[in-house]
Amino acid sequence: MKNIIKVTTLVVAVTFLSAMVLSAQEHNHTHKSEKKENSHEMKDNGQMMDHGKMMDKNKDGKVFQCGMHPDQISDNPGECSKCGMKLSEVSATDANNKLMKSHDMKEGHIVHKGVIDVAKIDMNKDGKVYQDMMDWNVISDKPGDCPLCGMKLKEVTLAQAKKNLEKNGFKTK
């Protein structure tokens, strides 16, 4: 009799936990799908533009722009399709300037590709550089913010920067 009670209790507990896990997964899947649909819906309606295309359809001189992703510009309030942050209202001119500045930074020598020579980045030869802890190939000899994600660059030694790069799949000299 005790064994039947134990087995029944175990079956009920496993069934309950399974139902909870499945419910949580379904909720998470639904939430992600809705977010994706909303992001695509904004792009399809012409409200959100990627890759530096400025958008001021109503010609009021104001647009909404993501603080972390300057290429995310909308003529209407909303959220960034890349990070979900609320878009901030800015003048169309300021949005364009921020977009151009971010583009210039990306094109500069802060976002590194291919085989990365960390010692060459250390222009002042102090043995330290500034590296993004999310976009590991964003390395500068000066303090600043990452042009890709907006995070503040962290000061690290050349050896640590090289180690971080290699640990995250980048090739170094």
C-alpha positions as a Markdown table, in Angstrom:
| # | Residue | x | y | z |
|---|---|---|---|---|
| 1 | Met | 0.0 | 0.0 | 0.0 |
| 2 | Lys | 2.9 | 2.4 | 0.9 |
| 3 | Asn | 4.5 | 1.7 | -2.5 |
| 4 | Ile | 1.3 | 2.5 | -4.4 |
| 5 | Ile | 1.1 | 5.9 | -2.6 |
| 6 | Lys | 4.7 | 6.6 | -3.3 |
| 7 | Val | 4.4 | 5.7 | -7.0 |
| 8 | Thr | 1.1 | 7.7 | -7.3 |
| 9 | Thr | 2.7 | 10.8 | -5.6 |
| 10 | Leu | 5.7 | 10.5 | -7.9 |
| 11 | Val | 3.6 | 10.3 | -11.1 |
| 12 | Val | 1.5 | 13.3 | -10.0 |
| 13 | Ala | 4.7 | 15.3 | -9.2 |
| 14 | Val | 6.3 | 14.4 | -12.6 |
| 15 | Thr | 3.1 | 15.2 | -14.5 |
| 16 | Phe | 2.8 | 18.6 | -12.7 |
| 17 | Leu | 6.4 | 19.5 | -13.3 |
| 18 | Ser | 6.2 | 18.5 | -17.0 |
| 19 | Ala | 3.1 | 20.6 | -17.5 |
| 20 | Met | 4.8 | 23.6 | -15.9 |
| 21 | Val | 7.9 | 23.2 | -18.1 |
| 22 | Leu | 5.8 | 22.8 | -21.3 |
| 23 | Ser | 3.7 | 25.8 | -20.4 |
| 24 | Ala | 6.8 | 28.0 | -19.7 |
| 25 | Gln | 8.3 | 26.9 | -23.0 |
| 26 | Glu | 5.1 | 27.7 | -24.9 |
| 27 | His | 4.8 | 31.1 | -23.2 |
| 28 | Asn | 8.5 | 31.9 | -24.1 |
| 29 | His | 8.0 | 30.8 | -27.7 |
| 30 | Thr | 4.9 | 32.8 | -28.1 |
| 31 | His | 6.5 | 35.9 | -26.6 |
| 32 | Lys | 9.5 | 35.6 | -29.0 |
| 33 | Ser | 7.2 | 35.1 | -32.0 |
| 34 | Glu | 5.1 | 38.2 | -31.1 |
| 35 | Lys | 8.3 | 40.3 | -30.7 |
| 36 | Lys | 9.6 | 39.1 | -34.1 |
| 37 | Glu | 6.3 | 39.7 | -35.8 |
| 38 | Asn | 6.1 | 43.2 | -34.4 |
| 39 | Ser | 9.7 | 44.0 | -35.5 |
| 40 | His | 9.0 | 42.7 | -39.0 |
| 41 | Glu | 5.6 | 44.5 | -39.1 |
| 42 | Met | 7.4 | 47.8 | -38.3 |
| 43 | Lys | 9.9 | 47.3 | -41.1 |
| 44 | Asp | 7.2 | 46.2 | -43.6 |
| 45 | Asn | 5.1 | 49.3 | -42.9 |
| 46 | Gly | 8.2 | 51.4 | -43.7 |
| 47 | Gln | 8.4 | 52.8 | -40.2 |
| 48 | Met | 11.7 | 51.2 | -39.2 |
| 49 | Met | 14.7 | 51.5 | -41.4 |
| 50 | Asp | 18.0 | 49.7 | -41.1 |
| 51 | His | 21.4 | 50.5 | -42.6 |
| 52 | Gly | 21.3 | 54.2 | -42.3 |
| 53 | Lys | 18.2 | 55.0 | -44.3 |
| 54 | Met | 16.7 | 58.2 | -42.7 |
| 55 | Met | 13.0 | 58.2 | -42.3 |
| 56 | Asp | 10.9 | 61.3 | -41.6 |
| 57 | Lys | 7.7 | 60.6 | -43.6 |
| 58 | Asn | 5.5 | 63.2 | -41.9 |
| 59 | Lys | 8.3 | 65.9 | -42.5 |
| 60 | Asp | 8.0 | 67.3 | -38.9 |
| 61 | Gly | 11.7 | 67.2 | -38.4 |
| 62 | Lys | 11.4 | 64.7 | -35.5 |
| 63 | Val | 12.1 | 61.0 | -35.6 |
| 64 | Phe | 12.6 | 58.2 | -33.0 |
| 65 | Gln | 16.0 | 56.5 | -32.7 |
| 66 | Cys | 17.5 | 53.8 | -30.5 |
| 67 | Gly | 20.3 | 55.0 | -28.2 |
| 68 | Met | 22.3 | 51.8 | -28.7 |
| 69 | His | 21.6 | 51.2 | -32.4 |
| 70 | Pro | 21.7 | 54.5 | -34.3 |
| 71 | Asp | 20.6 | 52.8 | -37.5 |
| 72 | Gln | 17.2 | 52.0 | -35.9 |
| 73 | Ile | 15.2 | 55.1 | -36.9 |
| 74 | Ser | 11.4 | 55.4 | -37.0 |
| 75 | Asp | 9.0 | 58.2 | -37.7 |
| 76 | Asn | 6.7 | 56.8 | -34.9 |
| 77 | Pro | 7.4 | 55.9 | -31.2 |
| 78 | Gly | 8.2 | 52.3 | -30.7 |
| 79 | Glu | 10.9 | 49.8 | -29.7 |
| 80 | Cys | 14.2 | 49.0 | -31.4 |
| 81 | Ser | 13.9 | 45.8 | -33.4 |
| 82 | Lys | 17.5 | 44.8 | -32.4 |
| 83 | Cys | 17.4 | 45.3 | -28.6 |
| 84 | Gly | 13.9 | 46.1 | -27.6 |
| 85 | Met | 14.8 | 49.5 | -26.1 |
| 86 | Lys | 12.3 | 52.3 | -26.3 |
| 87 | Leu | 13.1 | 54.7 | -29.2 |
| 88 | Ser | 13.9 | 58.2 | -28.1 |
| 89 | Glu | 12.5 | 61.3 | -29.9 |
| 90 | Val | 15.3 | 63.3 | -31.5 |
| 91 | Ser | 15.5 | 65.8 | -34.3 |
| 92 | Ala | 16.0 | 64.3 | -37.8 |
| 93 | Thr | 19.3 | 66.2 | -38.0 |
| 94 | Asp | 20.6 | 64.9 | -34.7 |
| 95 | Ala | 19.6 | 61.4 | -35.7 |
| 96 | Asn | 21.4 | 61.7 | -38.9 |
| 97 | Asn | 24.5 | 63.1 | -37.2 |
| 98 | Lys | 24.5 | 60.3 | -34.7 |
| 99 | Leu | 24.1 | 57.7 | -37.5 |
| 100 | Met | 27.0 | 59.2 | -39.4 |
| 101 | Lys | 29.2 | 59.3 | -36.3 |
| 102 | Ser | 28.5 | 55.7 | -35.6 |
| 103 | His | 29.2 | 54.8 | -39.2 |
| 104 | Asp | 32.5 | 56.6 | -39.1 |
| 105 | Met | 33.4 | 54.8 | -35.9 |
| 106 | Lys | 32.6 | 51.5 | -37.4 |
| 107 | Glu | 34.7 | 52.3 | -40.4 |
| 108 | Gly | 37.6 | 53.5 | -38.2 |
| 109 | His | 40.2 | 51.3 | -36.6 |
| 110 | Ile | 38.1 | 50.4 | -33.5 |
| 111 | Val | 36.2 | 47.5 | -35.0 |
| 112 | His | 38.8 | 44.9 | -36.0 |
| 113 | Lys | 38.4 | 42.1 | -38.5 |
| 114 | Gly | 40.6 | 39.2 | -39.6 |
| 115 | Val | 43.8 | 38.5 | -37.7 |
| 116 | Ile | 44.0 | 41.1 | -34.9 |
| 117 | Asp | 47.4 | 42.5 | -33.9 |
| 118 | Val | 46.7 | 43.8 | -30.4 |
| 119 | Ala | 50.2 | 45.4 | -30.0 |
| 120 | Lys | 49.6 | 47.5 | -33.1 |
| 121 | Ile | 46.4 | 48.9 | -31.6 |
| 122 | Asp | 48.4 | 50.1 | -28.5 |
| 123 | Met | 49.6 | 53.4 | -30.2 |
| 124 | Asn | 50.9 | 55.0 | -27.0 |
| 125 | Lys | 52.8 | 51.8 | -26.1 |
| 126 | Asp | 51.5 | 51.8 | -22.5 |
| 127 | Gly | 50.7 | 48.1 | -22.5 |
| 128 | Lys | 46.9 | 48.8 | -22.2 |
| 129 | Val | 44.0 | 49.0 | -24.6 |
| 130 | Tyr | 40.2 | 49.5 | -24.2 |
| 131 | Gln | 38.1 | 46.5 | -25.2 |
| 132 | Asp | 34.3 | 45.9 | -25.3 |
| 133 | Met | 33.3 | 43.0 | -23.1 |
| 134 | Met | 30.5 | 42.0 | -25.5 |
| 135 | Asp | 32.0 | 42.7 | -29.0 |
| 136 | Trp | 35.5 | 41.4 | -28.3 |
| 137 | Asn | 36.9 | 42.7 | -31.6 |
| 138 | Val | 36.1 | 46.3 | -30.7 |
| 139 | Ile | 39.4 | 47.5 | -29.3 |
| 140 | Ser | 40.8 | 51.1 | -29.0 |
| 141 | Asp | 43.8 | 52.8 | -27.5 |
| 142 | Lys | 41.5 | 55.4 | -26.1 |
| 143 | Pro | 38.6 | 55.1 | -23.7 |
| 144 | Gly | 35.1 | 55.4 | -25.3 |
| 145 | Asp | 32.0 | 53.5 | -26.1 |
| 146 | Cys | 31.5 | 50.6 | -28.5 |
| 147 | Pro | 30.0 | 51.7 | -31.8 |
| 148 | Leu | 28.1 | 48.4 | -32.1 |
| 149 | Cys | 26.4 | 48.0 | -28.8 |
| 150 | Gly | 27.0 | 51.3 | -26.9 |
| 151 | Met | 28.8 | 49.7 | -23.9 |
| 152 | Lys | 31.7 | 51.5 | -22.3 |
| 153 | Leu | 35.1 | 50.0 | -23.3 |
| 154 | Lys | 37.0 | 48.4 | -20.5 |
| 155 | Glu | 40.7 | 49.0 | -19.9 |
| 156 | Val | 42.7 | 45.8 | -20.2 |
| 157 | Thr | 46.3 | 44.7 | -20.7 |
| 158 | Leu | 47.5 | 43.7 | -24.1 |
| 159 | Ala | 47.8 | 40.1 | -22.8 |
| 160 | Gln | 44.2 | 40.1 | -21.5 |
| 161 | Ala | 42.8 | 41.6 | -24.7 |
| 162 | Lys | 44.6 | 38.9 | -26.7 |
| 163 | Lys | 43.3 | 36.2 | -24.4 |
| 164 | Asn | 39.7 | 37.5 | -24.6 |
| 165 | Leu | 39.9 | 37.5 | -28.4 |
| 166 | Glu | 41.3 | 34.0 | -28.7 |
| 167 | Lys | 38.8 | 32.7 | -26.1 |
| 168 | Asn | 36.0 | 34.1 | -28.2 |
| 169 | Gly | 37.1 | 32.7 | -31.5 |
| 170 | Phe | 39.1 | 35.6 | -33.0 |
| 171 | Lys | 42.6 | 35.1 | -34.5 |
| 172 | Thr | 45.5 | 37.2 | -33.2 |
| 173 | Lys | 49.1 | 37.9 | -34.0 |
